[in-house]
């Protein structure tokens, strides 16, 4: 494979597909559940052998092609993650080797590899590969978003919340705030995929119209949110307990909202009734 001087979406999509073939799908596919066995980390999330193998292969491959760009991975210690994030002007990869590890470990086909390039205090480009559906979403800041090279965009069947499908992660919302999301003028129906980066991409691709998540890490939203935003969706990150948008690159958890349009996002934010304490 030819090496690009600067990271580009085509080259990176080939790299992600290769690591999925090498490390991810052979451990999913038709393998028995024991081959996908997971252990619980200190924060309660799961990690499998596949998470570590995907991260290691991408660390090796990316450093060989772009040796001056270090990688911040979810399966690193918090100390190492913070050290890498300190210099926000320098280029830095941000990787979630498997977003949706619980799905992967249970054999549920809703997981992905998420990779973003951070530079100058913002996300410069992002890719999210769904290896089950062979869908690779990508975006470069200011240049729109694609799926397998074809442009994507949000879609809404109508201008009101009641016209929309909502994806909501209820686990990370304050329990006393859940009931207020429902009502005669609320969303048409509700889903939860359990893979944050894919949820952002599906919002950008028009597969649902409203989004709410109470506690996303940087590796959860970096690539996916850029893709949704570049596709034309309205998106917002906020610190828990705040009503002010905050898109700074931080390891702190963020409340995430999104909608197929700015008008829908205004209605959705009013329904959600910020601030949220996050999760």
Buried (B, 14 or more C-beta within 10 A) or exposed (E): EEEEEEBEBEBBBEBBBBBBEEBBBBBBEEEEEEBBEBEEEEEEEBBBBBBBBBBBBBBEBBBEBBEEBBBBBBBBEEEEBEEBBEEBEEBBBBBBBBBBBBBBBBEBEBBBBBBBBBBEEEBBBBBBBBBBEEBBBBBBBEEBBBBEEEEBBBBBEEEBBEBBBBBBBBEBBEEEBEEEBEEEEBBBEBBBBBBBBBBBBBBBBBBBBBBBBBBBBBBBBBBBBBBBBBBBBBBBBBBBEBEEEEBEBBEEBBBBBBBBBEEBBEBBBEBBEBBBBBB
